[in-house]
Amino acid sequence: MNTLSAKRQKLSMDDLIRYPEGSLGFNLGQYLHSNSIEPDPVPDSDDILRVLLTKNDSITEEIGMHYYLFGNGGLSIRMLFIMVSGLVLCPLSVKYFYKRYRDGKNALRFYDLNHFGFLPLPVTRIKDAFMIP
């Protein structure tokens, strides 16, 4: 089942923070806590991918994440729109976008896996397993 179209998991912020420190679940809880305007946001696959693939919350990083996912086998109209918009809005970042695309091509395919199953695992272990830089 493609997790990008799967229903969101019903996890609260407390559930996520209870995961071991360094785990994907714990890092996801911290990310949602620091970047959400909702008091208790419901995580989705895009949030998990942001934790794994981006280092900060810039527009260039967000667009680069979509290039990475495209290289890793992802394809959707939304993704294509973001990638084309990125080329128009950030033309000086074309080399960065291409690098992210190549990184996604070189990583083991994880785009369409059930990312919620990875929540208890350490982020470093996930990145090492799928060759995520």
GIZIVEN-V698457 format. One record per residue. N is the residue number from 1. RES is the residue in three letters. NEAR is the number of other ideal C-beta (glycine too) atoms within 10 Angstrom. Layout:
n=N res=RES near=NEAR
n=N res=RES near=NEAR
This chain:
n=1 res=MET near=8
n=2 res=ASN near=12
n=3 res=THR near=20
n=4 res=LEU near=17
n=5 res=SER near=9
n=6 res=ALA near=13
n=7 res=LYS near=8
n=8 res=ARG near=12
n=9 res=GLN near=17
n=10 res=LYS near=8
n=11 res=LEU near=20
n=12 res=SER near=13
n=13 res=MET near=19
n=14 res=ASP near=9
n=15 res=ASP near=15
n=16 res=LEU near=23
n=17 res=ILE near=15
n=18 res=ARG near=13
n=19 res=TYR near=18
n=20 res=PRO near=10
n=21 res=GLU near=9
n=22 res=GLY near=12
n=23 res=SER near=20
n=24 res=LEU near=24
n=25 res=GLY near=23
n=26 res=PHE near=20
n=27 res=ASN near=19
n=28 res=LEU near=26
n=29 res=GLY near=24
n=30 res=GLN near=15
n=31 res=TYR near=19
n=32 res=LEU near=21
n=33 res=HIS near=14
n=34 res=SER near=8
n=35 res=ASN near=11
n=36 res=SER near=14
n=37 res=ILE near=5
n=38 res=GLU near=8
n=39 res=PRO near=7
n=40 res=ASP near=12
n=41 res=PRO near=19
n=42 res=VAL near=15
n=43 res=PRO near=25
n=44 res=ASP near=16
n=45 res=SER near=20
n=46 res=ASP near=16
n=47 res=ASP near=18
n=48 res=ILE near=22
n=49 res=LEU near=21
n=50 res=ARG near=18
n=51 res=VAL near=21
n=52 res=LEU near=20
n=53 res=LEU near=22
n=54 res=THR near=17
n=55 res=LYS near=8
n=56 res=ASN near=7
n=57 res=ASP near=11
n=58 res=SER near=12
n=59 res=ILE near=13
n=60 res=THR near=17
n=61 res=GLU near=16
n=62 res=GLU near=16
n=63 res=ILE near=22
n=64 res=GLY near=26
n=65 res=MET near=20
n=66 res=HIS near=26
n=67 res=TYR near=25
n=68 res=TYR near=26
n=69 res=LEU near=25
n=70 res=PHE near=21
n=71 res=GLY near=19
n=72 res=ASN near=22
n=73 res=GLY near=13
n=74 res=GLY near=19
n=75 res=LEU near=9
n=76 res=SER near=14
n=77 res=ILE near=7
n=78 res=ARG near=10
n=79 res=MET near=16
n=80 res=LEU near=12
n=81 res=PHE near=11
n=82 res=ILE near=18
n=83 res=MET near=17
n=84 res=VAL near=11
n=85 res=SER near=13
n=86 res=GLY near=21
n=87 res=LEU near=13
n=88 res=VAL near=7
n=89 res=LEU near=11
n=90 res=CYS near=16
n=91 res=PRO near=9
n=92 res=LEU near=7
n=93 res=SER near=20
n=94 res=VAL near=11
n=95 res=LYS near=8
n=96 res=TYR near=16
n=97 res=PHE near=21
n=98 res=TYR near=13
n=99 res=LYS near=16
n=100 res=ARG near=25
n=101 res=TYR near=19
n=102 res=ARG near=13
n=103 res=ASP near=18
n=104 res=GLY near=25
n=105 res=LYS near=13
n=106 res=ASN near=12
n=107 res=ALA near=20
n=108 res=LEU near=10
n=109 res=ARG near=12
n=110 res=PHE near=21
n=111 res=TYR near=21
n=112 res=ASP near=16
n=113 res=LEU near=15
n=114 res=ASN near=12
n=115 res=HIS near=25
n=116 res=PHE near=18
n=117 res=GLY near=10
n=118 res=PHE near=21
n=119 res=LEU near=21
n=120 res=PRO near=11
n=121 res=LEU near=16
n=122 res=PRO near=16
n=123 res=VAL near=18
n=124 res=THR near=10
n=125 res=ARG near=13
n=126 res=ILE near=19
n=127 res=LYS near=15
n=128 res=ASP near=10
n=129 res=ALA near=13
n=130 res=PHE near=16
n=131 res=MET near=11
n=132 res=ILE near=19
n=133 res=PRO near=11
